[in-house]
Amino acid sequence: MAATAVRYLRSAGARGGTPVETPVGPEVYEALPAPALRAVGEDERPPVGAGEFRRVLGHFASGVTVVTAVDADGPAGFACQSFASLSLEPPLVVFMAGRTSTTWPRIARAGRFCANVLGEEQGALCRGFAVSGADRFAGVTYRPAPVTGAPLLDGVAAWIDCTVEAVHTGGDHLIVVGRVEALDADEECAPLLFHRGRFGRLAGLDV
């Protein structure tokens, strides 16, 4: 459960940072340094500009999720396009979190999360979870996911309830692997799509 995130924060903490409270047992918290956040060095920059990278990769249409967790401070969550299935045996999923994210440390502290796959009518909900510094859960209805207790948002197309399995570095992001503990889908709810910076919906499927 939280042990993987604890190991990640402990190893990252060797580089210094702001102490955070990290669960190491049912009722025991240990103050550990937060991961050191830094800009990408000039010698690490590839010969591809960020704008061109976004333009070309924007042609890859994807679904949209809101990754949620709950810690001692209450519910936390952020909009996440970079979510995917990873493994069938064992059942694993993956999402990417920016190194500068203020929400990821709270998810790491919880050691568990719920990936909410948004439905086609939930574009406004997605925008709300993409805004920094706001109360993202204001007016949002949800219930606890069955295993982890992470916020399961109402009206989503699908949900995947997970514990943190591993965390890897990936440039300016962290690659978070989750072990699936429970999941379900609304077969009548079409997913929200994201393509070239805009939301869209399925027009039809070839069978």
N, C-alpha and C positions, 0 to 999 in steps of 0.2 A: 504494500500500500504506500504509505508515505516514505518508506525506507529508501526507495530509489531517489526520490527528490531530495531527501536528506543527504544522501551520498553525493548527489550533484552539487548541492549548495555547500557542503563541507569542502569538496575539492575546489570549487570555484572560490570559496571564501579564503583560500590561501593567498589569493591575490589582493585581498582587502575589500572594503566596502562598508555599507551601513548594516549594523546588526539587525537581524530579524528573528522573530520567535518561530522555531521550527519544531513540530511534534516529533518526539522520539519514543513515545509510548502512549498508552491510553490517556494518561493525565499529566504527562511530563513534557515540559517544553525546554528546549535548549537554545540559547542565543547563538546564532551562527551568522557570520558575515554574508551579506548578499553578494551575488555574482558581480564581478567587476565589469563595468560597461565601458566600452571604448569605441572610438571611431575606427573605421577600416584604414590602415596605413596606405600611403601612396604606393608603396612597393607591392601591395596586395591588390591594387585596382586592375581589373582586366581591361583589354583594349575595346570593350563594349560599353558605351555610355548608358547610364541608368535610364534615360528617356527612351532610347532605342530598345533597350531590354524590355521595358514595360510595354512599349508599343507592339513588339513582335509577340511576346508571351501573352498579351491581352487577347490574341486570336484563339487562345485555348479556352474554350467555354467550360465553366465549372459550376457546381452547385455552391451554395453558401451555407455556412454553419455559424452558430453562436456557441462558443465553448464556455461552459459555466462551471463554477465550483462554489463552495461555501466554506468560509473559515470563521475565526473568532470575531471578525469584523462584519460578518454577514455575507450576502451573496455577491459574487464577482463574475464578470463575463466579458467577452469581447468577440466582435465579428471576425470570422476566420474563413478565408477562401481556400487556404492551403490545407485541406483535410482530405484524407484518402484511406481506403482499406489497405492493409499491409500483408496480413497473413491469415490463412484459414485455420491452421493447426500449429500453434495455438491461435485463437482469434485475436488479432492485433489490428489497431488502427494507428494513424499517425497524423499529427498536425504540426505546423511550424509557428513559433512565437518569436517576435522580434526581440532582440537583446535589450532594447530600450523599453519594452513593454512594462507598464506598472501593474498590469493584471497578472502576468505570468508568475511572478513571485508568490502571489496569493494562491494560485492553482498549485504551484510546487509545494507550498506549505500544507495545503490540504491533502496532496498526494492522490487526488481523485478528481474526476471531471465528467461532465455530460456533454456530448456533442449533439447539438440540436440542429437538425437539417431543416432549413426554413422552407415553408410553403410559398407558392407563387404570389400570394397576397401579402407577404410579410416583408416587403421591401423597406417600408418605413421602420419596422422593428430592427432590421439590419442596420439602417443608418443610425438609429439611436445607440446601438451597441458599438458603433465605429467612432463615436464622439468622445474626445478626451475631456476629463474634468467634470463630466455631468453624472447625475444619478441615473445610470443606465437602466435600473430596474423600476424607475418611477412609472407607475401605471401599467406595469407588465405583470400579467398573471402567470403563475407557475405552481408546480407542486414538486415535492422531493422525488428524485429518481429512486427506483426501488432498492438499489444496493448501496450506492454512495451517498444518497441524500442531496446530490447536486441539483440545482434548479433545472427542472424539465419544463420548458416553456409550452404554454398552451398553443394549440393550432399548428404545431410543426408537422412536417411531412414524415419525419422519422427521428428517432433518438437512439443514442448509443451511450450506455452508462459504463464508465471505465475507471480503472485504477492506473496510476502512472507506472509503467514497466521499465522505461529507460529514457534517458535524455542524452542527446548527442549534439555537438556543435556543428554548425553549418553556415560559415560566413557570418553575416550580420544577423542570423537567426539561430534559434535552437530547434532541434528536431525532437519532438516529444512523442514517444511511443506509448500507447495505452493498451492495456489488456481489457478486452470486452467482458463485462460481467453480466450485462443484460442489454436487450435492445428490442425495438419494435418499430412498426411503421403504420401509417394511415394509408391504406391502399387507394383511397379516394382522393388524396391530396397530392396535387402535382408540385414538383419542386420549383423553387426560385432559382433562376439561372443568372450567371454573371458573365458578360462578354464585352470586351473592348470598353471597359469602364462603365457599362450600363447593365441594369437589371433587365431580365427578359423572362419569357415563359415558353413552354413547349407548345408548338403549333400543331403537332401531330407526330406520330411515330409510324415508321414503316414496319410492317409485321412480316 
